[in-house]
Amino acid sequence: MRTTRNADPLRGLGLTPGQTVLYTAVLKLHRASLSEIAHAVDQPADDVLDTLTRLVRLGAVEARHGEYVARHPAAAIGRLVAERLDQMARQTRQIDDALATVGLLTHHYDAGHDCRTGRFSVEVVNGADDLYESVVGLAMDAPPADLVCAIPDPRTMERFAERYTGPWIRAIEDGLMRSRLIVPISVLAEPRSREVCERLAAAGAGVRALDGVPSWFYTLGDDTAGLPAAWDSAPPEHAYACYLVRAPVVVSALRSLFEELWARAVPVHPGAGTGVQQVVRLAAQGLSDDAISRHLGLSVRTVRARFAEAMTELGAQTRFQAGVEAARRGWL
């Protein structure tokens, strides 16, 4: 079989036939003026000048003191090849970006389809053990999973602390899961629960506390949500029956609720500094003395005593002045 060689290989590098003819003429002349080159190719000087200007930009020809000098073909073609490769790389990135949007566009399509047809998967998960195992198991199926979770009461937190803190933290540290958690401030009054929250925060999870959390729920990624059988801030035993729903429209609604709660919640920091600094930091976030006492597991009297100590240390006469000085010292 005979293979036909491209009659104009430079065309594949972006040169037009006219540019190739002119470049070849300059190569033969090696160094020439505009008029000499125009005479060699038998074209008007103005037309030749436009083409020469393009060849100069491409790096095939150099302009020196009113003359045009041909660059060595290896250098000129190398420049053209590099430019062509850059162009191909940009086109490849554009194709990759376009392909990457398929998943997101498909998600929007599926969400609209689910909303219109009401068809989506619902699976019942019974008991706290199966609930927590399903969360970590689903996260490991498609890492790194993005998990947000609300835990509304001490009993739910205690169950989590007893059996699943370790696997949850390992999943976060191993990069299998990104996690944010909201708990009620009352949970932090329990030393064991507070320790768990601080360990999660130290592992890289986002942990915040709120006066009240309406119910437990979670979302995993863009298409999986866990809903309780009974929506309540203090779920009975049977509420650990979980509806595992795979529907983007449901996930979106629950995630919006979580973000609203998250914006109002107070961060839980691992090793949050001295007790005095903790009190000032929480007060600066708008918590009352009573809420701070619940958050830290202290009496209101102790909270006020620590704030008085902070004002003395900061040299402040009012709480407002204390907040300003604490911010200046980097306490907040």
C-alpha positions as CSV (number, residue, x, y, z in Angstrom):
1,M,0.0,0.0,0.0
2,R,1.3,3.4,-0.9
3,T,1.2,6.2,1.6
4,T,0.6,9.7,0.2
5,R,2.8,12.2,2.0
6,N,1.3,15.6,2.8
7,A,2.3,17.9,0.0
8,D,2.4,20.9,2.3
9,P,3.5,19.7,5.8
10,L,3.8,23.3,7.1
11,R,0.1,23.7,6.6
12,G,-0.5,21.3,9.4
13,L,1.4,23.6,11.7
14,G,-0.8,26.6,10.9
15,L,1.0,28.2,7.8
16,T,-1.2,29.0,4.8
17,P,0.1,28.1,1.3
18,G,1.0,31.8,0.7
19,Q,3.0,31.9,3.9
20,T,4.8,28.7,3.0
21,V,5.7,30.1,-0.4
22,L,7.0,33.3,1.1
23,Y,9.0,31.5,3.9
24,T,10.6,29.3,1.2
25,A,11.6,32.3,-0.8
26,V,13.2,34.0,2.3
27,L,15.1,30.8,3.0
28,K,16.6,30.9,-0.4
29,L,17.5,34.5,-0.2
30,H,18.6,34.1,3.4
31,R,18.7,37.9,3.9
32,A,16.7,40.4,1.8
33,S,14.8,43.6,1.8
34,L,11.0,43.9,1.3
35,S,11.4,44.9,-2.3
36,E,13.8,42.0,-3.1
37,I,11.4,39.5,-1.5
38,A,8.4,40.9,-3.4
39,H,10.4,40.7,-6.6
40,A,11.3,37.1,-5.9
41,V,7.7,35.9,-5.4
42,D,6.3,38.4,-8.0
43,Q,3.8,39.9,-5.6
44,P,3.0,43.5,-4.6
45,A,5.1,44.7,-1.7
46,D,2.1,45.6,0.5
47,D,0.8,42.0,0.3
48,V,4.2,40.6,1.0
49,L,4.6,42.9,4.0
50,D,1.4,41.6,5.6
51,T,2.6,38.0,5.2
52,L,6.1,38.8,6.4
53,T,4.6,40.4,9.5
54,R,2.8,37.2,10.3
55,L,5.9,35.1,9.7
56,V,7.8,37.4,12.1
57,R,5.2,36.8,14.8
58,L,5.4,33.1,14.2
59,G,9.2,33.2,14.7
60,A,10.0,31.9,11.2
61,V,11.6,35.1,10.1
62,E,13.4,37.9,11.9
63,A,13.3,41.6,11.0
64,R,16.7,43.3,11.2
65,H,17.5,46.9,10.3
66,G,15.0,47.0,7.3
67,E,15.8,43.5,6.1
68,Y,14.3,40.1,6.7
69,V,16.4,37.2,7.7
70,A,15.2,33.6,7.6
71,R,15.7,31.6,10.8
72,H,17.1,28.1,10.6
73,P,14.4,25.7,9.5
74,A,14.9,23.6,12.7
75,A,14.3,26.6,14.9
76,A,11.4,27.9,12.9
77,I,9.6,24.6,12.7
78,G,10.3,23.9,16.3
79,R,8.6,27.2,17.2
80,L,5.6,26.3,15.1
81,V,5.4,22.8,16.6
82,A,5.6,24.2,20.1
83,E,2.8,26.7,19.4
84,R,0.7,24.0,17.8
85,L,1.2,21.7,20.8
86,D,0.2,24.5,23.1
87,Q,-3.0,25.0,21.1
88,M,-3.7,21.3,21.2
89,A,-3.2,21.3,25.0
90,R,-5.6,24.2,25.4
91,Q,-8.2,22.3,23.2
92,T,-7.7,19.1,25.2
93,R,-8.3,21.1,28.5
94,Q,-11.4,22.6,27.0
95,I,-12.6,19.1,26.0
96,D,-11.8,17.8,29.5
97,D,-13.7,20.7,31.1
98,A,-16.7,20.0,28.9
99,L,-16.7,16.3,29.8
100,A,-16.4,17.2,33.5
101,T,-19.7,19.1,33.3
102,V,-21.5,16.0,32.1
103,G,-21.9,14.7,35.7
104,L,-23.2,18.0,37.0
105,L,-25.6,18.4,34.1
106,T,-26.8,14.9,34.5
107,H,-27.4,15.6,38.2
108,H,-29.6,18.6,37.3
109,Y,-31.4,16.4,34.7
110,D,-32.0,13.6,37.2
111,A,-33.1,16.1,39.9
112,G,-35.7,17.6,37.5
113,H,-36.8,14.2,36.4
114,D,-37.3,13.0,40.0
115,C,-39.2,16.1,40.9
116,R,-41.5,15.7,37.9
117,T,-42.1,12.0,38.2
118,G,-41.8,11.5,41.9
119,R,-39.7,8.4,41.3
120,F,-36.8,7.9,43.5
121,S,-35.2,5.2,45.7
122,V,-36.3,4.9,49.3
123,E,-34.6,2.3,51.5
124,V,-35.4,1.5,55.2
125,V,-32.5,1.2,57.6
126,N,-33.4,-0.1,61.0
127,G,-31.6,0.7,64.3
128,A,-28.7,3.0,65.3
129,D,-26.1,0.4,64.4
130,D,-27.3,0.0,60.8
131,L,-27.7,3.8,60.5
132,Y,-24.1,4.6,61.4
133,E,-22.7,1.7,59.4
134,S,-24.7,2.8,56.4
135,V,-23.2,6.3,56.6
136,V,-19.6,5.2,56.8
137,G,-20.2,2.4,54.2
138,L,-21.7,4.8,51.7
139,A,-18.8,7.2,52.2
140,M,-16.3,4.5,51.4
141,D,-18.2,3.6,48.2
142,A,-17.5,6.9,46.6
143,P,-14.6,8.8,48.3
144,P,-14.2,11.6,49.1
145,A,-17.8,11.9,50.2
146,D,-19.2,15.1,51.6
147,L,-21.2,14.4,54.7
148,V,-23.2,16.9,56.7
149,C,-25.0,15.6,59.8
150,A,-27.3,17.0,62.6
151,I,-27.4,15.2,66.0
152,P,-30.2,16.6,68.2
153,D,-29.8,15.0,71.6
154,P,-27.3,13.5,74.1
155,R,-28.5,10.0,73.7
156,T,-27.9,10.0,70.0
157,M,-24.4,11.5,70.6
158,E,-23.6,8.9,73.3
159,R,-24.4,6.0,70.9
160,F,-22.3,7.6,68.3
161,A,-19.4,8.2,70.8
162,E,-19.5,4.6,72.1
163,R,-19.2,2.7,68.9
164,Y,-18.5,4.8,65.8
165,T,-16.2,7.7,66.7
166,G,-13.1,5.7,65.6
167,P,-14.3,4.6,62.2
168,W,-15.7,8.1,61.5
169,I,-12.4,9.8,62.4
170,R,-10.4,7.3,60.4
171,A,-12.6,7.9,57.3
172,I,-11.9,11.6,57.7
173,E,-8.2,11.2,58.2
174,D,-7.8,8.8,55.3
175,G,-9.5,11.3,53.0
176,L,-12.6,9.1,52.4
177,M,-15.0,11.6,53.9
178,R,-15.3,15.3,54.5
179,S,-17.7,16.0,57.4
180,R,-19.5,18.8,59.2
181,L,-21.5,18.1,62.3
182,I,-24.0,20.2,64.3
183,V,-24.9,19.2,67.9
184,P,-26.9,21.0,70.6
185,I,-24.9,23.0,73.2
186,S,-26.3,20.7,75.9
187,V,-24.3,17.8,74.5
188,L,-21.1,19.6,75.2
189,A,-21.9,19.6,79.0
190,E,-21.1,15.8,78.9
191,P,-17.3,15.3,79.0
192,R,-17.3,12.2,76.8
193,S,-19.4,13.9,74.1
194,R,-17.3,17.0,74.2
195,E,-14.2,15.0,73.9
196,V,-15.7,13.3,70.8
197,C,-16.5,16.6,69.2
198,E,-13.0,18.0,69.9
199,R,-11.5,14.8,68.4
200,L,-13.6,15.1,65.3
201,A,-12.6,18.8,65.0
202,A,-8.9,17.9,65.4
203,A,-9.2,15.3,62.7
204,G,-10.5,18.0,60.3
205,A,-14.2,17.8,60.6
206,G,-16.3,21.0,61.1
207,V,-18.1,20.8,64.4
208,R,-20.6,23.5,65.6
209,A,-23.0,23.7,68.5
210,L,-26.5,25.3,68.6
211,D,-29.0,25.9,71.3
212,G,-31.4,23.4,69.7
213,V,-31.2,21.1,66.7
214,P,-34.6,20.2,65.3
215,S,-34.0,16.5,64.5
216,W,-31.3,14.2,63.3
217,F,-30.6,13.9,59.6
218,Y,-27.7,13.7,57.2
219,T,-26.9,14.2,53.6
220,L,-24.1,12.4,51.7
221,G,-22.9,13.9,48.5
222,D,-25.5,15.3,46.1
223,D,-27.9,12.4,45.9
224,T,-28.2,10.6,49.3
225,A,-30.0,11.6,52.4
226,G,-31.0,10.0,55.7
227,L,-34.3,11.0,57.3
228,P,-35.7,9.8,60.6
229,A,-39.0,7.9,60.8
230,A,-40.1,10.5,63.4
231,W,-38.9,14.1,63.0
232,D,-38.1,15.1,66.6
233,S,-35.4,16.8,68.7
234,A,-35.5,14.0,71.2
235,P,-36.1,10.8,69.1
236,P,-37.5,7.7,70.7
237,E,-35.9,4.4,70.1
238,H,-37.9,3.6,67.0
239,A,-36.8,6.9,65.4
240,Y,-33.5,5.2,64.6
241,A,-35.4,3.6,61.7
242,C,-34.0,5.6,58.9
243,Y,-35.3,6.3,55.4
244,L,-32.4,6.3,53.1
245,V,-33.5,8.5,50.2
246,R,-31.7,8.8,46.9
247,A,-33.1,11.9,45.4
248,P,-31.2,15.2,44.6
249,V,-34.3,17.3,45.3
250,V,-34.6,15.9,48.9
251,V,-30.9,16.2,49.5
252,S,-30.9,19.9,48.3
253,A,-33.7,20.7,50.7
254,L,-32.0,19.1,53.7
255,R,-28.7,20.6,52.9
256,S,-30.3,24.1,52.7
257,L,-31.7,23.4,56.2
258,F,-28.3,22.3,57.4
259,E,-26.6,25.4,56.0
260,E,-29.1,27.7,57.8
261,L,-28.4,25.9,61.1
262,W,-24.7,26.0,60.5
263,A,-24.7,29.7,59.9
264,R,-26.2,30.2,63.4
265,A,-24.1,27.7,65.2
266,V,-20.9,28.3,67.3
267,P,-17.7,26.5,66.3
268,V,-16.3,23.8,68.6
269,H,-12.5,24.1,68.6
270,P,-10.0,21.4,69.6
271,G,-7.9,22.7,72.5
272,A,-9.8,26.0,72.4
273,G,-7.2,27.9,74.6
274,T,-7.6,29.0,78.2
275,G,-11.0,29.0,79.9
276,V,-10.8,32.8,80.0
277,Q,-10.2,33.0,76.2
278,Q,-13.0,30.5,75.5
279,V,-15.6,32.6,77.4
280,V,-14.6,35.8,75.6
281,R,-14.6,34.1,72.2
282,L,-18.1,32.7,72.7
283,A,-19.4,36.0,74.0
284,A,-18.0,37.7,70.9
285,Q,-20.1,35.3,68.8
286,G,-23.3,36.5,70.5
287,L,-23.9,33.8,73.1
288,S,-25.5,34.8,76.4
289,D,-23.8,33.8,79.7
290,D,-26.4,31.0,80.1
291,A,-25.6,29.6,76.6
292,I,-21.9,29.8,77.3
293,S,-22.3,27.9,80.5
294,R,-24.1,25.1,78.6
295,H,-21.6,25.2,75.8
296,L,-18.6,24.8,78.2
297,G,-20.3,22.7,80.8
298,L,-19.8,25.3,83.5
299,S,-22.1,27.2,85.9
300,V,-23.2,30.7,85.0
301,R,-21.4,32.0,88.0
302,T,-18.1,30.5,86.8
303,V,-18.7,32.0,83.3
304,R,-19.1,35.5,84.8
305,A,-16.1,35.0,87.0
306,R,-14.0,34.1,84.0
307,F,-15.3,37.1,82.1
308,A,-14.4,39.4,84.9
309,E,-10.9,37.8,85.0
310,A,-10.6,38.4,81.2
311,M,-11.6,42.1,81.6
312,T,-8.9,42.6,84.2
313,E,-6.3,40.9,82.0
314,L,-7.4,42.9,79.0
315,G,-7.5,46.2,80.9
316,A,-11.2,46.7,79.8
317,Q,-13.9,48.5,81.6
318,T,-16.8,47.0,79.5
319,R,-17.5,43.8,77.7
320,F,-17.4,45.8,74.4
321,Q,-13.9,47.0,75.2
322,A,-12.9,43.5,76.2
323,G,-14.1,42.2,72.8
324,V,-12.1,44.9,70.9
325,E,-8.9,44.2,72.9
326,A,-9.3,40.4,72.6
327,A,-9.6,40.7,68.8
328,R,-6.4,42.8,68.8
329,R,-4.6,40.1,70.8
330,G,-5.8,37.4,68.5
331,W,-8.0,35.6,71.0
332,L,-11.0,35.6,68.7
